[in-house]
Amino acid sequence: FSAEKYNVKRKNFSNVQAADVSYFQSILGNDRVLTDRDEVLPFNIDWIRNCRGQSQVVLKPKTTQEVSEILAYCNKKRLAVCPQGGNTGLVGGSVPVYDEIVINLMLMDKIITLDEISGALVCEAGCVLENLDNYVRGHNLIMPLDLGAKGSCQIGGNVSTNAGGLRLLRYGNLHGSVLGLEAVKADGTVIDCLRSLKKDNTGYHLKHLFIGSEGTLGIVTKVAIHCPVLPKAATLGFFGIKNFENILELYKSAKSSLGEILSAFEMADNLAITQTVKNLNLPNPISDYPFYALVETHGSNEVHDGEKLSNFLNKEMESGLIMDGTVTSDPAKMQTIWNLRESIAASSLVGGYVFKYDVSIPQKHYYDIVPMLKQRLGDKASAVFGYGHIGDGNIHINISVPQYTKEVVSLIEPFIFEEVSKLKGSISAEHGIGFRKPQFIHYSKEPSALGLMRDLKQLMDPNGILNPYKVLPETN
Ligand code: FAD
């Protein structure tokens, strides 16, 4: 259990009683109140199987009104809750620590409106990202974000974690694309900021409080989001690179050669790719290289864009920055390459135990942390590798060990955060703070900023029932 593993004390919340369950059943009906141990179990365990809570109740509301009634009741009774979307979060924020009631949004999955002129999509928070993308593609639009977990993660979870993903470089982050939202505060008050306008300077921009607050300030129930136009042409290149310096040079060159059509620039080191190929039996379209770069373009003219990327490949093969590579506009071939990149996270779950870190570091020093960790861990780690969104300075570091031990943890933490802080990076680039990182947040947040975060939490959730033990560090 997370509580023992991380030595966290239960806060002074009430325990769920039979009368509470009856109350929830009176609002939701019996089917949408899970109390059976086996049924509740998956909602207690996170995606990387690192955190495990002890909740005995899962609630599945279908409407904002139901969320509001549940929260008003829990707030009055001092019952703690854990908001949950697709449970793909990687920092333990989506599962309870003790017996918090899980409020899972999966049944709030309706698309409300799509404005094809502005590209504004309004939907409920439980819509799965991939379903939304499929829907808007039918209307010549795409979702402004894409990530490996798209088949399970929900738009409400994306908003609550301020998810970044594969094309942030091109389409920006959710603070820009989310036009408005509806959220329910701890006391059940529904905050309606569900506007679909690009411009709306009417006082404080309250939606931003919910973007990235990981379910600690309210439950997001509806989202209005801007969808860019479906690109008429998409092209993908996958390149073998000699060393990390050349990845950086190639990135600079891609920005100037490909300009406005560049939509993703991802990197992976040799081990990230070879392990994924081996563990998941996936094909690698090129042979073995120390580093790999994946470069994608989104544009409006297939011939022109394909030519641009091919010229880029030829030029940089001649210069030696690219050792080998392939460029394709064939959707099936593109999917095979993307699949290799998107499966890296899952491949490290095969065998042993994996520590996952998601940090951002100024690009010049982006990869420094990987050799540093390799040296520090020596043969205690079976694999240390790095990959990620180099365009955003965001590297994911995976450390595989035969099994979880306190000794290995003490070698990695806080070392990794100290080093990231020395390199002027952030200890969480896009996954959030969740349950796993509150004690390290000070490496990236000044005391004055942390103080204001606490003031906001106190104002919006004075009883602290929303996702306790997450984001904010304990005060002693
Ligand atoms: P959950 O995991 O269920 O919850 C995440 C947090 O949000 C929790 O704190 C939870 O309490 C809160 N929450 C969820 N729904 C709500 C709601 N409606 N209201 C209030 N709070 C809520 N992340 C990236 O940023 N970029 C990536 O490229 C990326 N790639 C990934 C690839 C894989 C294979 C996996 C497994 C994960 C990846 N992630 C990535 C992490 C994760 O998918 C994202 O954080 C995602 O946004 C979480 O959405 P979810 O619906 O699964 O939320």
Residues whose N, C-alpha, C, O or C-beta is under 5 A from the ligand:
A	BS01	FAD	W47 P83 Q84 G85 G86 N87 T88 G89 L90 G93 S94 L105 A125 D146 L147 G148 A149 S152 C153 Q154 G156 G157 N158 S160 T161 N162 A163 G164 G165 L166 E214 G215 G218 I219 V220 E342 A345 E430 H431
